[in-house]
Amino acid sequence: MDEIKIECILYAFDGLEHLPEDIKNLMHQAIEARKKAYAPYSNFQVGAALLLDNGKVITGSNQENASYPSGLCAERTAVYYAGSKYSDTKILKMAITAASKKGNTTEPTPPCGACRQAIVEYEVKQNQPIEIYFMGESGKVIKSNSLENLLPMVFNKSLL
């Protein structure tokens, strides 16, 4: 039997004010998107902002539905819109923020599994990693240079 060791490197910033200016701006746009979330069931609001290589910023927020599987996360809302509106454009950076109406969310909140799979599809499609920054409502911000740090051993078209 062989042992397989998987390592990932993430970076932690002490807060929003410690981010580079361009990322701080992107995160502020994610915060504004989070305020538009429709989350009457979970009371957990998420916002995402994407920086595209054409300079455009696309935002998304989670949209819930009484039929729970019919809702959509903020990250996929933004990624799918970018793919639909700007199909030949690369996603360079993504900022994600989450907040709960039940209390202050201070833990950095990464993308869920379904969102990770959707994001990695775009990394594979564009043959380029996407920098991902995520935070709660306040507190530390985590940076990953690629989705593959959050989802090692990705499932992609090469396996089909």
C-alpha positions as CSV (number, residue, x, y, z in Angstrom):
1,M,0.0,0.0,0.0
2,D,1.2,3.5,-0.9
3,E,0.5,6.5,1.2
4,I,-0.8,9.6,-0.6
5,K,-0.2,12.9,1.1
6,I,-2.2,15.9,0.1
7,E,-1.1,19.4,1.2
8,C,-2.7,22.7,0.6
9,I,-1.5,26.2,1.5
10,L,-4.0,28.8,2.6
11,Y,-3.2,32.3,3.8
12,A,-5.0,34.1,6.6
13,F,-5.4,37.9,6.9
14,D,-6.4,39.3,10.3
15,G,-9.4,41.2,8.8
16,L,-10.8,43.1,5.9
17,E,-8.5,46.1,6.6
18,H,-5.4,43.9,6.0
19,L,-6.3,42.9,2.5
20,P,-4.7,44.4,-0.6
21,E,-6.9,47.3,-1.9
22,D,-8.2,45.5,-5.0
23,I,-9.3,42.5,-2.8
24,K,-10.8,44.8,-0.2
25,N,-12.9,46.4,-2.9
26,L,-14.0,43.0,-4.3
27,M,-14.9,41.9,-0.8
28,H,-17.0,45.1,-0.2
29,Q,-18.9,44.2,-3.4
30,A,-19.5,40.7,-2.0
31,I,-20.8,42.3,1.2
32,E,-23.2,44.4,-0.8
33,A,-24.3,41.3,-2.7
34,R,-24.8,39.5,0.6
35,K,-27.3,42.1,1.7
36,K,-29.4,41.1,-1.3
37,A,-29.6,37.5,-0.4
38,Y,-33.0,35.8,-0.2
39,A,-32.6,33.5,2.8
40,P,-35.9,33.4,4.7
41,Y,-35.4,29.7,5.7
42,S,-31.8,29.5,6.9
43,N,-31.3,33.1,7.7
44,F,-27.8,32.6,6.4
45,Q,-26.9,35.2,3.8
46,V,-24.0,34.8,1.4
47,G,-22.5,37.2,-1.1
48,A,-19.9,36.5,-3.8
49,A,-18.1,38.9,-6.2
50,L,-15.9,37.8,-9.1
51,L,-13.3,39.8,-10.9
52,L,-13.1,38.9,-14.6
53,D,-10.1,39.4,-16.8
54,N,-12.0,42.0,-18.8
55,G,-12.2,44.1,-15.6
56,K,-15.9,43.5,-14.9
57,V,-17.1,42.5,-11.5
58,I,-20.0,40.0,-11.3
59,T,-21.8,39.5,-8.0
60,G,-24.2,36.9,-6.7
61,S,-26.2,36.1,-3.5
62,N,-27.8,33.0,-2.3
63,Q,-31.4,32.5,-3.3
64,E,-33.4,30.0,-1.2
65,N,-36.7,28.3,-2.1
66,A,-39.3,26.5,0.1
67,S,-38.4,23.5,-2.0
68,Y,-34.9,23.4,-0.6
69,P,-32.9,21.8,-3.4
70,S,-34.3,24.5,-5.8
71,G,-32.2,27.2,-4.2
72,L,-28.8,28.4,-5.4
73,C,-25.7,29.5,-3.6
74,A,-24.1,32.9,-4.1
75,E,-21.0,31.5,-5.6
76,R,-22.8,29.5,-8.3
77,T,-25.2,32.4,-9.0
78,A,-22.2,34.6,-9.8
79,V,-20.1,31.9,-11.6
80,Y,-23.0,30.8,-13.8
81,Y,-23.9,34.4,-14.6
82,A,-20.3,35.1,-15.6
83,G,-20.2,32.0,-17.7
84,S,-23.5,32.9,-19.4
85,K,-22.8,36.6,-20.0
86,Y,-19.0,36.5,-20.6
87,S,-18.4,33.0,-21.9
88,D,-14.9,33.7,-23.2
89,T,-13.7,35.6,-20.1
90,K,-11.6,34.2,-17.3
91,I,-12.5,34.5,-13.6
92,L,-9.4,35.8,-11.9
93,K,-10.6,36.3,-8.3
94,M,-13.5,35.5,-6.1
95,A,-14.5,37.1,-2.8
96,I,-17.1,35.4,-0.5
97,T,-18.7,36.6,2.7
98,A,-21.4,35.0,4.9
99,A,-23.5,36.3,7.8
100,S,-26.3,34.8,9.9
101,K,-29.2,36.7,11.2
102,K,-28.9,34.4,14.3
103,G,-25.6,35.9,15.4
104,N,-22.2,37.3,14.3
105,T,-20.4,35.0,11.9
106,T,-16.7,35.4,12.6
107,E,-15.4,32.1,11.1
108,P,-14.3,32.3,7.5
109,T,-17.0,30.5,5.5
110,P,-15.6,28.6,2.5
111,P,-17.7,27.5,-0.5
112,C,-19.9,24.4,0.0
113,G,-19.1,21.2,-1.9
114,A,-21.4,21.8,-4.8
115,C,-19.9,25.3,-5.3
116,R,-16.4,23.9,-5.1
117,Q,-17.3,21.5,-7.9
118,A,-18.8,24.3,-10.0
119,I,-15.8,26.6,-9.4
120,V,-13.3,23.9,-10.3
121,E,-15.1,23.3,-13.6
122,Y,-14.3,26.9,-14.5
123,E,-10.7,26.6,-13.4
124,V,-10.4,23.6,-15.7
125,K,-12.3,25.3,-18.5
126,Q,-10.1,28.4,-18.4
127,N,-6.9,26.4,-17.7
128,Q,-6.1,28.9,-14.9
129,P,-6.6,29.0,-11.2
130,I,-9.1,31.3,-9.5
131,E,-7.9,33.1,-6.3
132,I,-10.5,32.7,-3.6
133,Y,-10.9,34.9,-0.6
134,F,-13.6,34.0,2.0
135,M,-14.7,35.4,5.4
136,G,-17.7,35.5,7.7
137,E,-19.4,38.7,8.5
138,S,-16.2,39.9,10.3
139,G,-12.9,38.5,11.4
140,K,-10.2,36.6,9.5
141,V,-10.1,36.4,5.7
142,I,-8.7,33.2,4.1
143,K,-7.0,33.2,0.7
144,S,-6.6,30.2,-1.5
145,N,-4.6,30.5,-4.7
146,S,-6.8,27.9,-6.4
147,L,-9.9,25.9,-5.8
148,E,-7.8,22.8,-5.9
149,N,-6.6,23.7,-2.3
150,L,-10.2,23.4,-1.1
151,L,-11.1,20.4,-3.3
152,P,-8.0,18.2,-3.9
153,M,-8.2,15.3,-6.3
154,V,-10.8,17.1,-8.4
155,F,-13.4,15.4,-10.5
156,N,-13.3,16.9,-14.0
157,K,-13.9,16.1,-17.7
158,S,-10.6,14.3,-17.9
159,L,-12.2,11.4,-15.9
160,L,-15.2,11.0,-18.2
